[in-house]
Amino acid sequence: MIPAELETEAAVLLSKQSYFAEFPIILIDYESILEDKNISLNKPNGETVTFEEYINLLRYDEVIKNLPAGSDITGYGRYALVGTIKDKYVGYDFTCVDAEIQAGGPPLNVAAAIGRFNPQATMDALHYQDEWPSWVKEVYTTEEYSGVTLHSWGDGLEIHMNTRLLPPHVDNLGRARPFAVTETNLFYAPSLEIMKFMIDTSQDKTKSLADLPEFASIAKKLSEMNTYAAVIGDEEYTIGDIIFEGTYSGHKLKEFVTFGSGIGEDEKGIYMALVIYHPSNENAEANVSLLEQRIADTDSLCAEKPWREVFTDTDIRVEGNLLMAKLYTEVDRIWVDWVYEHDPLLLHE
């Protein structure tokens, strides 16, 4: 399940006033997946597996193929097989990452990770610059901030299309964005200013979305529901495509504030974990039957079938102003696709 520190880990990324609040937060718990699936990242001879070997270990698992893409900076991203997130170049690799969080929209998206890192190993790796593009060498600097060494390469949004996916961590658009590691965390942002903010929030020096009960409560319940990955977002993501506003059918849910959608697995199968935070217990209680009606009477636009066919079984309950649901399904990635496809599953007043 997503680690208990997920309750406060949103503080690494977000503030109440931050523009990141305009986008869903993505959370992925690799450690629990490996533990529950009894998968080791070490070979019998003690060597660690390569990412290609790791993929082969996971490729047939139904939960794994439902996970979102990891961040490039954690070594789990789209370019993991050809990228440079390796001990040689950055002092860590994907085997060091236990969980990650992504927030914001490109190009201002950020990422943070929980894991086992070595700041000195990263410093040593960044001293090896033989394979760096010349412009990367020229602009590289370090800065100490709140006990953390920040590594930066000038403007983190500057694109160099002729030098892509090169050491130490140049991305697919030729950008070298700042990053930092502590013994337990990785921080990655488009600018030093944002990264300093991330460090401040991780050290409880400034407030964040983790201080809001709706985010903290949803994160806690998602953890209790043994989810491996989740998105947490504002209610506006659940009203469908604004172009078609007013045309969606079915009963509307009562007002709510924030929601979380995740993926888990138990003895009954794979389920979409749903947690909804309401302004009152009355709204939460009313939404049990209204959600059941929406599942029974409306269609999924992204799955192109009725919701009653998407979900094979449901378990819905209320605690205070929280509605929690396990919605069992065999439809791949529905737990996250419905959010990004603006499927009006939770159409509300």
C-alpha positions as CSV (number, residue, x, y, z in Angstrom):
1,M,0.0,0.0,0.0
2,I,1.0,3.6,-0.4
3,P,3.3,4.4,2.6
4,A,1.8,6.1,5.7
5,E,4.0,9.1,5.1
6,L,1.9,9.8,2.0
7,E,-0.3,11.7,4.4
8,T,2.4,14.4,4.7
9,E,4.4,13.7,1.6
10,A,2.2,16.1,-0.5
11,A,4.0,18.7,1.5
12,V,7.1,18.0,-0.6
13,L,5.3,19.3,-3.6
14,L,2.4,21.5,-2.9
15,S,1.1,24.6,-1.1
16,K,-2.4,26.0,-0.7
17,Q,-1.6,28.8,-3.1
18,S,0.5,26.7,-5.5
19,Y,-0.4,26.4,-9.2
20,F,0.2,22.7,-8.7
21,A,-3.2,22.5,-7.0
22,E,-4.7,22.9,-10.5
23,F,-3.5,19.4,-11.5
24,P,-4.0,16.0,-10.0
25,I,-1.2,14.6,-7.8
26,I,0.1,11.2,-8.9
27,L,1.5,8.8,-6.3
28,I,3.2,5.5,-7.0
29,D,4.3,3.0,-4.3
30,Y,7.0,0.7,-5.8
31,E,8.1,-0.8,-2.5
32,S,4.7,-2.3,-1.6
33,I,4.3,-3.7,-5.1
34,L,7.6,-5.5,-4.9
35,E,6.9,-6.7,-1.4
36,D,3.3,-8.0,-2.1
37,K,4.4,-9.6,-5.4
38,N,7.4,-11.2,-3.7
39,I,9.8,-9.7,-6.3
40,S,13.4,-9.0,-5.4
41,L,15.6,-6.4,-7.1
42,N,18.6,-8.5,-6.3
43,K,19.8,-11.6,-8.3
44,P,20.9,-14.8,-6.5
45,N,24.5,-13.7,-7.0
46,G,23.9,-10.4,-5.2
47,E,23.9,-8.2,-8.2
48,T,20.9,-5.8,-8.8
49,V,18.7,-6.4,-11.7
50,T,18.8,-4.1,-14.8
51,F,15.6,-2.2,-15.7
52,E,15.0,-4.5,-18.6
53,E,15.2,-7.5,-16.3
54,Y,12.9,-5.7,-13.9
55,I,10.3,-5.2,-16.7
56,N,10.5,-8.9,-17.5
57,L,9.8,-9.8,-13.9
58,L,6.6,-7.6,-13.9
59,R,5.3,-7.8,-17.4
60,Y,2.6,-10.4,-16.8
61,D,1.2,-8.9,-13.6
62,E,-2.2,-7.4,-14.0
63,V,-1.7,-4.7,-11.3
64,I,1.7,-3.6,-12.7
65,K,0.3,-2.9,-16.2
66,N,-2.3,-0.7,-14.6
67,L,0.3,1.7,-13.1
68,P,1.0,5.1,-14.5
69,A,4.4,6.0,-15.9
70,G,7.0,6.9,-13.4
71,S,9.0,10.1,-13.5
72,D,12.2,10.1,-15.7
73,I,14.2,11.4,-12.8
74,T,13.4,8.4,-10.7
75,G,14.5,6.0,-13.4
76,Y,11.0,4.6,-13.9
77,G,10.0,6.9,-16.7
78,R,9.4,6.4,-20.4
79,Y,13.1,6.5,-21.1
80,A,14.3,4.1,-18.4
81,L,15.9,1.7,-20.8
82,V,17.9,4.4,-22.7
83,G,18.1,7.1,-20.0
84,T,21.0,8.0,-17.7
85,I,19.5,7.6,-14.2
86,K,22.2,5.3,-13.1
87,D,24.8,5.2,-10.3
88,K,27.5,6.2,-12.7
89,Y,25.8,9.4,-13.7
90,V,23.6,10.6,-10.8
91,G,24.7,8.4,-7.8
92,Y,21.4,6.4,-7.7
93,D,19.1,4.3,-9.9
94,F,15.5,3.0,-9.9
95,T,16.3,0.4,-7.2
96,C,16.8,3.2,-4.7
97,V,13.3,4.6,-5.2
98,D,10.5,3.3,-2.9
99,A,7.7,5.7,-3.9
100,E,7.3,8.8,-6.0
101,I,5.0,11.8,-6.3
102,Q,4.4,13.9,-9.4
103,A,2.5,17.1,-9.6
104,G,1.9,20.0,-12.0
105,G,1.6,20.2,-15.7
106,P,4.5,20.3,-18.3
107,P,6.8,22.1,-18.5
108,L,6.3,23.2,-14.8
109,N,5.8,19.7,-13.5
110,V,7.7,18.5,-10.4
111,A,8.6,15.2,-8.9
112,A,9.7,14.0,-5.5
113,A,10.6,10.5,-4.2
114,I,11.0,8.6,-1.0
115,G,13.9,6.1,-1.0
116,R,17.5,5.4,-0.1
117,F,19.9,7.9,-1.5
118,N,23.5,9.0,-0.8
119,P,24.2,12.7,-1.4
120,Q,27.9,12.1,-1.5
121,A,27.5,9.4,-4.1
122,T,25.5,11.9,-6.2
123,M,28.2,14.6,-5.7
124,D,30.9,12.1,-6.8
125,A,28.9,11.0,-9.8
126,L,28.4,14.6,-11.0
127,H,32.2,15.1,-10.8
128,Y,32.5,12.7,-13.7
129,Q,31.7,14.9,-16.7
130,D,33.4,13.2,-19.6
131,E,30.1,12.4,-21.3
132,W,28.3,15.6,-20.5
133,P,27.5,18.0,-23.4
134,S,29.7,21.1,-23.4
135,W,26.9,23.4,-22.5
136,V,25.9,21.3,-19.5
137,K,29.5,21.4,-18.2
138,E,29.6,25.2,-18.6
139,V,26.5,26.0,-16.6
140,Y,26.7,23.4,-13.8
141,T,26.7,24.9,-10.3
142,T,25.9,23.7,-6.7
143,E,24.3,25.6,-3.9
144,E,23.6,24.7,-0.2
145,Y,20.1,25.3,1.0
146,S,18.8,24.2,4.4
147,G,21.4,21.5,4.7
148,V,20.7,20.1,1.1
149,T,23.0,20.4,-1.9
150,L,21.1,21.7,-4.9
151,H,22.5,20.8,-8.3
152,S,21.5,23.1,-11.2
153,W,22.3,23.8,-14.8
154,G,21.1,27.3,-15.5
155,D,17.6,27.7,-16.9
156,G,15.8,24.4,-16.3
157,L,13.3,25.1,-19.1
158,E,15.9,25.9,-21.8
159,I,15.6,23.3,-24.6
160,H,18.6,21.8,-26.5
161,M,17.1,19.5,-29.0
162,N,20.6,18.5,-30.4
163,T,21.6,17.0,-27.0
164,R,18.9,14.8,-25.6
165,L,18.9,11.9,-23.1
166,L,22.6,12.4,-22.3
167,P,24.4,12.4,-19.0
168,P,24.0,13.4,-16.3
169,H,20.1,13.6,-16.7
170,V,19.4,15.7,-19.8
171,D,15.8,14.9,-20.7
172,N,14.0,14.1,-24.0
173,L,13.8,17.8,-24.8
174,G,17.4,18.6,-24.0
175,R,16.7,20.2,-20.6
176,A,18.8,19.8,-17.6
177,R,16.6,20.7,-14.7
178,P,17.8,21.1,-11.1
179,F,17.6,18.3,-8.6
180,A,18.7,17.4,-5.1
181,V,18.9,14.3,-2.9
182,T,18.9,13.7,0.8
183,E,19.3,10.4,2.5
184,T,15.6,9.8,2.2
185,N,14.3,12.1,-0.5
186,L,14.8,13.2,-4.1
187,F,13.6,16.6,-5.4
188,Y,13.2,17.6,-9.0
189,A,11.8,20.9,-10.3
190,P,12.0,23.3,-13.3
191,S,13.7,26.0,-11.2
192,L,15.8,26.4,-8.0
193,E,13.0,28.6,-6.5
194,I,10.5,25.8,-6.8
195,M,12.9,23.3,-5.5
196,K,13.7,25.4,-2.4
197,F,10.0,25.6,-1.8
198,M,9.8,21.9,-2.0
199,I,12.6,21.5,0.5
200,D,10.9,24.1,2.8
201,T,7.7,22.2,2.8
202,S,9.4,18.9,3.4
203,Q,11.0,20.4,6.5
204,D,7.7,21.8,7.7
205,K,8.9,25.4,7.2
206,T,5.9,26.4,5.2
207,K,2.3,25.2,4.8
208,S,1.1,22.9,2.1
209,L,-1.9,21.0,0.8
210,A,-0.9,18.4,3.4
211,D,-2.2,20.8,6.0
212,L,-5.6,20.8,4.4
213,P,-7.9,18.1,6.0
214,E,-9.3,17.1,2.6
215,F,-6.0,16.1,1.2
216,A,-4.6,14.5,4.3
217,S,-7.8,12.5,4.9
218,I,-7.9,11.2,1.4
219,A,-4.2,10.2,1.4
220,K,-4.7,8.4,4.7
221,K,-7.7,6.5,3.5
222,L,-6.0,5.5,0.2
223,S,-3.2,4.1,2.3
224,E,-5.6,2.2,4.5
225,M,-7.3,0.8,1.4
226,N,-3.9,-0.7,0.3
227,T,-3.6,1.2,-2.9
228,Y,-0.4,0.9,-5.0
229,A,-0.9,4.1,-7.0
230,A,-3.4,7.0,-6.9
231,V,-4.4,10.4,-8.1
232,I,-5.7,13.1,-5.9
233,G,-7.5,16.0,-7.4
234,D,-10.0,18.8,-7.1
235,E,-13.7,18.2,-7.8
236,E,-13.5,20.1,-11.1
237,Y,-11.8,17.0,-12.6
238,T,-15.0,15.0,-12.2
239,I,-17.6,17.1,-14.0
240,G,-16.7,15.9,-17.5
241,D,-15.5,17.9,-20.5
242,I,-16.6,21.5,-20.1
243,I,-17.4,21.6,-23.8
244,F,-20.3,19.2,-23.1
245,E,-21.3,20.7,-19.7
246,G,-25.1,20.3,-19.2
247,T,-25.4,17.4,-21.7
248,Y,-24.5,14.5,-19.3
249,S,-27.2,12.2,-18.2
250,G,-28.1,10.7,-14.8
251,H,-28.5,11.9,-11.3
252,K,-25.9,14.2,-9.9
253,L,-24.0,13.6,-6.7
254,K,-24.2,16.0,-3.9
255,E,-21.4,18.6,-3.6
256,F,-18.0,17.4,-2.6
257,V,-14.6,19.0,-2.3
258,T,-11.8,16.7,-3.3
259,F,-11.4,13.1,-4.5
260,G,-8.8,10.3,-4.7
261,S,-8.8,7.4,-7.1
262,G,-6.3,4.5,-6.8
263,I,-5.7,0.9,-7.7
264,G,-5.5,-2.0,-5.3
265,E,-5.9,-5.7,-5.1
266,D,-7.4,-8.2,-2.6
267,E,-8.7,-11.7,-2.6
268,K,-11.7,-10.6,-4.8
269,G,-9.5,-9.1,-7.5
270,I,-8.3,-5.7,-8.7
271,Y,-10.3,-2.7,-7.6
272,M,-10.5,1.0,-8.1
273,A,-10.2,2.6,-4.7
274,L,-12.3,5.8,-4.5
275,V,-12.3,8.3,-1.7
276,I,-14.4,11.5,-1.7
277,Y,-14.2,14.3,0.8
278,H,-17.5,16.2,1.4
279,P,-18.3,19.4,3.3
280,S,-20.7,17.4,5.5
281,N,-21.6,13.8,6.6
282,E,-25.1,14.4,5.1
283,N,-23.7,14.8,1.6
284,A,-21.4,11.8,2.0
285,E,-24.4,9.6,3.1
286,A,-26.6,10.9,0.3
287,N,-23.8,10.1,-2.3
288,V,-23.8,6.4,-1.5
289,S,-27.1,5.8,-3.3
290,L,-26.4,8.5,-5.9
291,L,-23.0,6.9,-6.8
292,E,-24.8,3.5,-7.1
293,Q,-27.3,5.1,-9.4
294,R,-24.7,6.7,-11.6
295,I,-22.9,3.3,-11.9
296,A,-26.2,1.6,-12.7
297,D,-27.6,4.2,-15.2
298,T,-24.7,6.0,-16.9
299,D,-22.0,5.1,-19.3
300,S,-18.2,5.3,-19.2
301,L,-17.0,7.5,-22.1
302,C,-13.4,6.3,-21.9
303,A,-14.3,2.6,-21.6
304,E,-17.1,2.9,-24.1
305,K,-19.5,0.8,-22.1
306,P,-21.9,1.2,-19.2
307,W,-20.4,1.7,-15.7
308,R,-22.3,-1.3,-14.5
309,E,-20.2,-3.4,-17.0
310,V,-17.0,-1.7,-16.0
311,F,-17.4,-2.5,-12.3
312,T,-18.1,-6.1,-11.6
313,D,-18.8,-5.5,-7.9
314,T,-18.9,-2.6,-5.5
315,D,-18.3,-2.0,-1.8
316,I,-19.3,1.6,-0.7
317,R,-19.3,3.0,2.8
318,V,-19.1,6.3,4.7
319,E,-17.0,7.5,7.6
320,G,-17.9,11.0,8.7
321,N,-17.7,13.2,5.6
322,L,-15.7,10.7,3.6
323,L,-17.1,8.2,1.1
324,M,-14.9,5.2,0.4
325,A,-15.5,2.7,-2.3
326,K,-13.9,-0.4,-3.7
327,L,-15.1,-0.7,-7.3
328,Y,-13.9,-4.1,-8.7
329,T,-13.0,-4.1,-12.4
330,E,-11.2,-5.9,-15.2
331,V,-10.9,-2.8,-17.3
332,D,-7.2,-1.8,-17.6
333,R,-6.2,1.6,-16.1
334,I,-9.8,2.7,-15.6
335,W,-8.8,4.0,-12.1
336,V,-6.7,6.7,-13.7
337,D,-8.1,7.1,-17.2
338,W,-11.5,8.2,-16.1
339,V,-9.8,11.2,-14.4
340,Y,-7.7,12.3,-17.3
341,E,-10.4,11.5,-19.9
342,H,-12.8,13.7,-18.0
343,D,-15.3,10.9,-17.6
344,P,-18.2,12.2,-15.6
345,L,-18.4,9.3,-13.2
346,L,-18.8,11.7,-10.2
347,L,-20.9,14.4,-11.9
348,H,-22.1,16.5,-9.1
349,E,-24.1,19.6,-8.1
